Amino acid sequence: MGLNKSAKVNSRRYQEKQPYRTKVKNLISDTKKAISEGDSGKASELAKKAVSALDRARQKNALHANNVARKKSRLIQQLNFMNKNK
């Protein structure tokens, strides 16, 4: 595989994975915002969507499995802490 072809393949793969990463990033930030506002109903709904998006990103190889596991764990931990201290 030549250098130009490798660059084209890398660029195409990057563009294919980017929407999954963006969706995950936006859902996680929305969930954290809801957690900081103390809205447990909205936060749990967004967390469910974020976990689903993380799983989809992993399935499509947009994110590494350990990265997905870490993000899910931290998100659920924050959600549980908020619910515990209510």
Phi and psi in radians as a Rosetta constraint file:
Dihedral C 1 N 2 CA 2 C 2 CIRCULARHARMONIC -1.321 0.35
Dihedral N 2 CA 2 C 2 N 3 CIRCULARHARMONIC 2.924 0.35
Dihedral C 2 N 3 CA 3 C 3 CIRCULARHARMONIC -1.089 0.35
Dihedral N 3 CA 3 C 3 N 4 CIRCULARHARMONIC -0.746 0.35
Dihedral C 3 N 4 CA 4 C 4 CIRCULARHARMONIC -1.141 0.35
Dihedral N 4 CA 4 C 4 N 5 CIRCULARHARMONIC -0.702 0.35
Dihedral C 4 N 5 CA 5 C 5 CIRCULARHARMONIC -1.156 0.35
Dihedral N 5 CA 5 C 5 N 6 CIRCULARHARMONIC -0.703 0.35
Dihedral C 5 N 6 CA 6 C 6 CIRCULARHARMONIC -1.060 0.35
Dihedral N 6 CA 6 C 6 N 7 CIRCULARHARMONIC -0.736 0.35
Dihedral C 6 N 7 CA 7 C 7 CIRCULARHARMONIC -1.111 0.35
Dihedral N 7 CA 7 C 7 N 8 CIRCULARHARMONIC -0.707 0.35
Dihedral C 7 N 8 CA 8 C 8 CIRCULARHARMONIC -1.160 0.35
Dihedral N 8 CA 8 C 8 N 9 CIRCULARHARMONIC -0.740 0.35
Dihedral C 8 N 9 CA 9 C 9 CIRCULARHARMONIC -1.137 0.35
Dihedral N 9 CA 9 C 9 N 10 CIRCULARHARMONIC -0.774 0.35
Dihedral C 9 N 10 CA 10 C 10 CIRCULARHARMONIC -1.076 0.35
Dihedral N 10 CA 10 C 10 N 11 CIRCULARHARMONIC -0.732 0.35
Dihedral C 10 N 11 CA 11 C 11 CIRCULARHARMONIC -1.119 0.35
Dihedral N 11 CA 11 C 11 N 12 CIRCULARHARMONIC -0.744 0.35
Dihedral C 11 N 12 CA 12 C 12 CIRCULARHARMONIC -1.134 0.35
Dihedral N 12 CA 12 C 12 N 13 CIRCULARHARMONIC -0.761 0.35
Dihedral C 12 N 13 CA 13 C 13 CIRCULARHARMONIC -1.133 0.35
Dihedral N 13 CA 13 C 13 N 14 CIRCULARHARMONIC -0.687 0.35
Dihedral C 13 N 14 CA 14 C 14 CIRCULARHARMONIC -1.057 0.35
Dihedral N 14 CA 14 C 14 N 15 CIRCULARHARMONIC -0.785 0.35
Dihedral C 14 N 15 CA 15 C 15 CIRCULARHARMONIC -1.191 0.35
Dihedral N 15 CA 15 C 15 N 16 CIRCULARHARMONIC -0.546 0.35
Dihedral C 15 N 16 CA 16 C 16 CIRCULARHARMONIC -1.235 0.35
Dihedral N 16 CA 16 C 16 N 17 CIRCULARHARMONIC -0.618 0.35
Dihedral C 16 N 17 CA 17 C 17 CIRCULARHARMONIC -1.482 0.35
Dihedral N 17 CA 17 C 17 N 18 CIRCULARHARMONIC -0.408 0.35
Dihedral C 17 N 18 CA 18 C 18 CIRCULARHARMONIC -1.034 0.35
Dihedral N 18 CA 18 C 18 N 19 CIRCULARHARMONIC -0.727 0.35
Dihedral C 18 N 19 CA 19 C 19 CIRCULARHARMONIC -1.063 0.35
Dihedral N 19 CA 19 C 19 N 20 CIRCULARHARMONIC -0.619 0.35
Dihedral C 19 N 20 CA 20 C 20 CIRCULARHARMONIC -1.160 0.35
Dihedral N 20 CA 20 C 20 N 21 CIRCULARHARMONIC -0.746 0.35
Dihedral C 20 N 21 CA 21 C 21 CIRCULARHARMONIC -1.139 0.35
Dihedral N 21 CA 21 C 21 N 22 CIRCULARHARMONIC -0.732 0.35
Dihedral C 21 N 22 CA 22 C 22 CIRCULARHARMONIC -1.117 0.35
Dihedral N 22 CA 22 C 22 N 23 CIRCULARHARMONIC -0.758 0.35
Dihedral C 22 N 23 CA 23 C 23 CIRCULARHARMONIC -1.086 0.35
Dihedral N 23 CA 23 C 23 N 24 CIRCULARHARMONIC -0.759 0.35
Dihedral C 23 N 24 CA 24 C 24 CIRCULARHARMONIC -1.067 0.35
Dihedral N 24 CA 24 C 24 N 25 CIRCULARHARMONIC -0.827 0.35
Dihedral C 24 N 25 CA 25 C 25 CIRCULARHARMONIC -1.053 0.35
Dihedral N 25 CA 25 C 25 N 26 CIRCULARHARMONIC -0.774 0.35
Dihedral C 25 N 26 CA 26 C 26 CIRCULARHARMONIC -1.174 0.35
Dihedral N 26 CA 26 C 26 N 27 CIRCULARHARMONIC -0.736 0.35
Dihedral C 26 N 27 CA 27 C 27 CIRCULARHARMONIC -1.168 0.35
Dihedral N 27 CA 27 C 27 N 28 CIRCULARHARMONIC -0.673 0.35
Dihedral C 27 N 28 CA 28 C 28 CIRCULARHARMONIC -1.158 0.35
Dihedral N 28 CA 28 C 28 N 29 CIRCULARHARMONIC -0.751 0.35
Dihedral C 28 N 29 CA 29 C 29 CIRCULARHARMONIC -1.168 0.35
Dihedral N 29 CA 29 C 29 N 30 CIRCULARHARMONIC -0.652 0.35
Dihedral C 29 N 30 CA 30 C 30 CIRCULARHARMONIC -1.127 0.35
Dihedral N 30 CA 30 C 30 N 31 CIRCULARHARMONIC -0.695 0.35
Dihedral C 30 N 31 CA 31 C 31 CIRCULARHARMONIC -1.133 0.35
Dihedral N 31 CA 31 C 31 N 32 CIRCULARHARMONIC -0.778 0.35
Dihedral C 31 N 32 CA 32 C 32 CIRCULARHARMONIC -1.102 0.35
Dihedral N 32 CA 32 C 32 N 33 CIRCULARHARMONIC -0.630 0.35
Dihedral C 32 N 33 CA 33 C 33 CIRCULARHARMONIC -1.140 0.35
Dihedral N 33 CA 33 C 33 N 34 CIRCULARHARMONIC -0.764 0.35
Dihedral C 33 N 34 CA 34 C 34 CIRCULARHARMONIC -1.124 0.35
Dihedral N 34 CA 34 C 34 N 35 CIRCULARHARMONIC -0.645 0.35
Dihedral C 34 N 35 CA 35 C 35 CIRCULARHARMONIC -1.137 0.35
Dihedral N 35 CA 35 C 35 N 36 CIRCULARHARMONIC -0.758 0.35
Dihedral C 35 N 36 CA 36 C 36 CIRCULARHARMONIC -1.171 0.35
Dihedral N 36 CA 36 C 36 N 37 CIRCULARHARMONIC -0.510 0.35
Dihedral C 36 N 37 CA 37 C 37 CIRCULARHARMONIC -1.385 0.35
Dihedral N 37 CA 37 C 37 N 38 CIRCULARHARMONIC -0.265 0.35
Dihedral C 37 N 38 CA 38 C 38 CIRCULARHARMONIC 1.488 0.35
Dihedral N 38 CA 38 C 38 N 39 CIRCULARHARMONIC 0.257 0.35
Dihedral C 38 N 39 CA 39 C 39 CIRCULARHARMONIC -1.545 0.35
Dihedral N 39 CA 39 C 39 N 40 CIRCULARHARMONIC 1.603 0.35
Dihedral C 39 N 40 CA 40 C 40 CIRCULARHARMONIC -1.208 0.35
Dihedral N 40 CA 40 C 40 N 41 CIRCULARHARMONIC -0.619 0.35
Dihedral C 40 N 41 CA 41 C 41 CIRCULARHARMONIC -1.124 0.35
Dihedral N 41 CA 41 C 41 N 42 CIRCULARHARMONIC -0.859 0.35
Dihedral C 41 N 42 CA 42 C 42 CIRCULARHARMONIC -1.139 0.35
Dihedral N 42 CA 42 C 42 N 43 CIRCULARHARMONIC -0.704 0.35
Dihedral C 42 N 43 CA 43 C 43 CIRCULARHARMONIC -1.122 0.35
Dihedral N 43 CA 43 C 43 N 44 CIRCULARHARMONIC -0.748 0.35
Dihedral C 43 N 44 CA 44 C 44 CIRCULARHARMONIC -1.196 0.35
Dihedral N 44 CA 44 C 44 N 45 CIRCULARHARMONIC -0.623 0.35
Dihedral C 44 N 45 CA 45 C 45 CIRCULARHARMONIC -1.158 0.35
Dihedral N 45 CA 45 C 45 N 46 CIRCULARHARMONIC -0.769 0.35
Dihedral C 45 N 46 CA 46 C 46 CIRCULARHARMONIC -1.183 0.35
Dihedral N 46 CA 46 C 46 N 47 CIRCULARHARMONIC -0.613 0.35
Dihedral C 46 N 47 CA 47 C 47 CIRCULARHARMONIC -1.127 0.35
Dihedral N 47 CA 47 C 47 N 48 CIRCULARHARMONIC -0.689 0.35
Dihedral C 47 N 48 CA 48 C 48 CIRCULARHARMONIC -1.079 0.35
Dihedral N 48 CA 48 C 48 N 49 CIRCULARHARMONIC -0.740 0.35
Dihedral C 48 N 49 CA 49 C 49 CIRCULARHARMONIC -1.172 0.35
Dihedral N 49 CA 49 C 49 N 50 CIRCULARHARMONIC -0.674 0.35
Dihedral C 49 N 50 CA 50 C 50 CIRCULARHARMONIC -1.151 0.35
Dihedral N 50 CA 50 C 50 N 51 CIRCULARHARMONIC -0.733 0.35
Dihedral C 50 N 51 CA 51 C 51 CIRCULARHARMONIC -1.119 0.35
Dihedral N 51 CA 51 C 51 N 52 CIRCULARHARMONIC -0.707 0.35
Dihedral C 51 N 52 CA 52 C 52 CIRCULARHARMONIC -1.105 0.35
Dihedral N 52 CA 52 C 52 N 53 CIRCULARHARMONIC -0.752 0.35
Dihedral C 52 N 53 CA 53 C 53 CIRCULARHARMONIC -1.144 0.35
Dihedral N 53 CA 53 C 53 N 54 CIRCULARHARMONIC -0.656 0.35
Dihedral C 53 N 54 CA 54 C 54 CIRCULARHARMONIC -1.116 0.35
Dihedral N 54 CA 54 C 54 N 55 CIRCULARHARMONIC -0.760 0.35
Dihedral C 54 N 55 CA 55 C 55 CIRCULARHARMONIC -1.103 0.35
Dihedral N 55 CA 55 C 55 N 56 CIRCULARHARMONIC -0.680 0.35
Dihedral C 55 N 56 CA 56 C 56 CIRCULARHARMONIC -1.169 0.35
Dihedral N 56 CA 56 C 56 N 57 CIRCULARHARMONIC -0.716 0.35
Dihedral C 56 N 57 CA 57 C 57 CIRCULARHARMONIC -1.097 0.35
Dihedral N 57 CA 57 C 57 N 58 CIRCULARHARMONIC -0.668 0.35
Dihedral C 57 N 58 CA 58 C 58 CIRCULARHARMONIC -1.165 0.35
Dihedral N 58 CA 58 C 58 N 59 CIRCULARHARMONIC -0.736 0.35
Dihedral C 58 N 59 CA 59 C 59 CIRCULARHARMONIC -1.064 0.35
Dihedral N 59 CA 59 C 59 N 60 CIRCULARHARMONIC -0.621 0.35
Dihedral C 59 N 60 CA 60 C 60 CIRCULARHARMONIC -1.568 0.35
Dihedral N 60 CA 60 C 60 N 61 CIRCULARHARMONIC 0.133 0.35
Dihedral C 60 N 61 CA 61 C 61 CIRCULARHARMONIC 1.052 0.35
Dihedral N 61 CA 61 C 61 N 62 CIRCULARHARMONIC 0.540 0.35
Dihedral C 61 N 62 CA 62 C 62 CIRCULARHARMONIC -1.459 0.35
Dihedral N 62 CA 62 C 62 N 63 CIRCULARHARMONIC -0.470 0.35
Dihedral C 62 N 63 CA 63 C 63 CIRCULARHARMONIC -2.324 0.35
Dihedral N 63 CA 63 C 63 N 64 CIRCULARHARMONIC 2.652 0.35
Dihedral C 63 N 64 CA 64 C 64 CIRCULARHARMONIC -1.290 0.35
Dihedral N 64 CA 64 C 64 N 65 CIRCULARHARMONIC 2.599 0.35
Dihedral C 64 N 65 CA 65 C 65 CIRCULARHARMONIC -1.026 0.35
Dihedral N 65 CA 65 C 65 N 66 CIRCULARHARMONIC -0.743 0.35
Dihedral C 65 N 66 CA 66 C 66 CIRCULARHARMONIC -1.165 0.35
Dihedral N 66 CA 66 C 66 N 67 CIRCULARHARMONIC -0.638 0.35
Dihedral C 66 N 67 CA 67 C 67 CIRCULARHARMONIC -1.102 0.35
Dihedral N 67 CA 67 C 67 N 68 CIRCULARHARMONIC -0.764 0.35
Dihedral C 67 N 68 CA 68 C 68 CIRCULARHARMONIC -1.113 0.35
Dihedral N 68 CA 68 C 68 N 69 CIRCULARHARMONIC -0.798 0.35
Dihedral C 68 N 69 CA 69 C 69 CIRCULARHARMONIC -1.075 0.35
Dihedral N 69 CA 69 C 69 N 70 CIRCULARHARMONIC -0.728 0.35
Dihedral C 69 N 70 CA 70 C 70 CIRCULARHARMONIC -1.129 0.35
Dihedral N 70 CA 70 C 70 N 71 CIRCULARHARMONIC -0.784 0.35
Dihedral C 70 N 71 CA 71 C 71 CIRCULARHARMONIC -1.145 0.35
Dihedral N 71 CA 71 C 71 N 72 CIRCULARHARMONIC -0.719 0.35
Dihedral C 71 N 72 CA 72 C 72 CIRCULARHARMONIC -1.122 0.35
Dihedral N 72 CA 72 C 72 N 73 CIRCULARHARMONIC -0.772 0.35
Dihedral C 72 N 73 CA 73 C 73 CIRCULARHARMONIC -1.071 0.35
Dihedral N 73 CA 73 C 73 N 74 CIRCULARHARMONIC -0.807 0.35
Dihedral C 73 N 74 CA 74 C 74 CIRCULARHARMONIC -1.164 0.35
Dihedral N 74 CA 74 C 74 N 75 CIRCULARHARMONIC -0.658 0.35
Dihedral C 74 N 75 CA 75 C 75 CIRCULARHARMONIC -1.162 0.35
Dihedral N 75 CA 75 C 75 N 76 CIRCULARHARMONIC -0.820 0.35
Dihedral C 75 N 76 CA 76 C 76 CIRCULARHARMONIC -1.155 0.35
Dihedral N 76 CA 76 C 76 N 77 CIRCULARHARMONIC -0.632 0.35
Dihedral C 76 N 77 CA 77 C 77 CIRCULARHARMONIC -1.083 0.35
Dihedral N 77 CA 77 C 77 N 78 CIRCULARHARMONIC -0.761 0.35
Dihedral C 77 N 78 CA 78 C 78 CIRCULARHARMONIC -1.137 0.35
Dihedral N 78 CA 78 C 78 N 79 CIRCULARHARMONIC -0.709 0.35
Dihedral C 78 N 79 CA 79 C 79 CIRCULARHARMONIC -1.115 0.35
Dihedral N 79 CA 79 C 79 N 80 CIRCULARHARMONIC -0.784 0.35
Dihedral C 79 N 80 CA 80 C 80 CIRCULARHARMONIC -1.127 0.35
Dihedral N 80 CA 80 C 80 N 81 CIRCULARHARMONIC -0.672 0.35
Dihedral C 80 N 81 CA 81 C 81 CIRCULARHARMONIC -1.104 0.35
Dihedral N 81 CA 81 C 81 N 82 CIRCULARHARMONIC -0.720 0.35
Dihedral C 81 N 82 CA 82 C 82 CIRCULARHARMONIC -1.113 0.35
Dihedral N 82 CA 82 C 82 N 83 CIRCULARHARMONIC -0.790 0.35
Dihedral C 82 N 83 CA 83 C 83 CIRCULARHARMONIC -1.175 0.35
Dihedral N 83 CA 83 C 83 N 84 CIRCULARHARMONIC -0.591 0.35
Dihedral C 83 N 84 CA 84 C 84 CIRCULARHARMONIC -1.201 0.35
Dihedral N 84 CA 84 C 84 N 85 CIRCULARHARMONIC -0.664 0.35
Dihedral C 84 N 85 CA 85 C 85 CIRCULARHARMONIC -1.568 0.35
Dihedral N 85 CA 85 C 85 N 86 CIRCULARHARMONIC 0.186 0.35
